[in-house]
Amino acid sequence: MKIILLKVWKYLPYKLQLILSRRFVPLFQVFTAAVILNSSEEILLVRLTYQRKHPWGLPGGNLERGEEPETAVAREIREETGFEISVKRLLLARNFSASGQIGLFYECEITGGAFSPNEEVAEIGYFHLERLPAVRVSDVKFLKQLMERVRPPSAA
């Protein structure tokens, strides 16, 4: 059922997506996302199959009932990408009050596995901030903030 919903979802108008998500998703959610940088200071992003306008973003997803955030981010990364990760530390907790969501952003490191596309994630890539794919304009500043928390600029 989930696969069918994901295939139909990307063709629905954005306003209808918002209405339906409020109907089927609780008004308050907590989600986790992984911030993974490679040695070239590039950030790992995933291209979601069900997003048309801005398909690229951080890997992650919602907590399940009773689940710890660190467990949720590891589970979501495994489900979305096939990678095993180690969670290093919480970088930022952010309240998205307009959407009723709390985001927990963790610094993570890939420890194993191999990328395997699935019904949610079509591809992955590492990107410099200057060469980001189709992400929201507001996300560029936020991604920069997260990257600076992982690797603060050296004092000059």
DOPALUM-215511 format. One record per residue (C-alpha): y, x, z. Coordinates in steps of 0.001 Angstrom, whole numbers, padded with zeros to 6 digits, always signed. Layout:
# residues N
YXZ;...
# end
This chain:
# residues 156
+000000+000000+000000;+002408+002822+000898;+001963+004451-002532;+002783+001181-004315;+005867+000652-002148;+007101+004184-002861;+006659+003710-006613;+008588+000404-006592;+011225+001595-004094;+012862+004128-006400;+013634+001408-008970;+015359-000958-006535;+019171-001026-006469;+020620+000975-003564;+022086-002101-001818;+018703-003821-001923;+017084-000670-000483;+019526-000837+002465;+018831-004516+003090;+015068-004035+002946;+015106-000955+005158;+016954-002909+007846;+014348-005651+007567;+011293-003398+007846;+012586-000433+009847;+013795-000628+013459;+017542-000402+014004;+017164+002765+016079;+015068+005684+014892;+014554+009312+015801;+013646+011701+013023;+012964+015403+012848;+013698+017872+010079;+012708+021490+009524;+015204+024203+008649;+013250+026979+006962;+014987+030014+005492;+013391+032774+003466;+014291+036468+003580;+016920+035936+000838;+018879+033494+003068;+017790+030515+000960;+016948+027159+002524;+013779+025193+001780;+014424+021732+000322;+012010+019073-000909;+012512+016662-003813;+011524+013187-002662;+009902+010965-005280;+011482+007750-003973;+015133+008904-004007;+017006+008631-007312;+020598+009605-006653;+020194+012508-004207;+016486+013367-004228;+016705+016778-002528;+016798+017226+001235;+015268+018846+004271;+011588+018201+004906;+010843+015962+007858;+010473+012365+008963;+010333+009812+011755;+008591+010215+015080;+005574+008029+015683;+005354+006061+018916;+004788+008414+021866;+004963+011552+019703;+006808+014693+020783;+009541+015843+018352;+008010+019312+017849;+004669+017711+017005;+006374+015269+014624;+008180+017959+012631;+004948+019972+012239;+003027+016844+011199;+005687+015778+008696;+005835+019229+007090;+002044+019308+006790;+001984+015786+005277;+004885+016384+002876;+004171+019916+001729;+000749+021131+002902;+002372+023949+004909;+001549+024788+008507;+004604+025792+010529;+005604+027170+013868;+008556+025508+015534;+010932+028145+016880;+013737+026148+018496;+015940+023071+018347;+019054+023868+016322;+020941+020611+016529;+020649+016996+017622;+022900+014715+015610;+023728+011039+016047;+024004+009193+012739;+025584+006164+014399;+026265+004314+011138;+022547+004260+010320;+021233+003988+013890;+019374+007288+013641;+019155+010393+015773;+018258+013551+013875;+016619+016537+015551;+016828+019663+013401;+014430+022510+014203;+014301+026108+013077;+010782+026577+011728;+008683+029229+010036;+005848+028717+007560;+002633+030195+008976;+000079+029034+006407;-001035+026526+003841;+000023+026024+000236;+002349+023507-001383;+000618+020432-002703;+002699+017657-004378;+001976+014138-003136;+003321+010569-003387;+006381+011440-001257;+007317+014966-002341;+007253+016031-005987;+008415+019633-005599;+009990+022155-003268;+012404+025002-003727;+014460+027591-001888;+018179+027404-002653;+021371+029307-001894;+024227+027097-000713;+026151+027935-003881;+023319+026686-006103;+022059+023551-004402;+020300+020847-006443;+021265+017143-006288;+022224+016715-002620;+025029+014601-001169;+028396+016357-001047;+028556+015717+002703;+025166+017435+003115;+026435+020774+001765;+028683+021347+004782;+025929+020189+007132;+023334+022521+005538;+025772+025411+005902;+026215+024563+009590;+022438+024534+010118;+021962+027838+008290;+024657+029476+010429;+022768+028368+013554;+019609+030028+012251;+021310+033254+011164;+024832+033490+012600;+027293+035549+010515;+027420+039098+011811;+030551+040122+013664;+032892+042138+011444;
# end
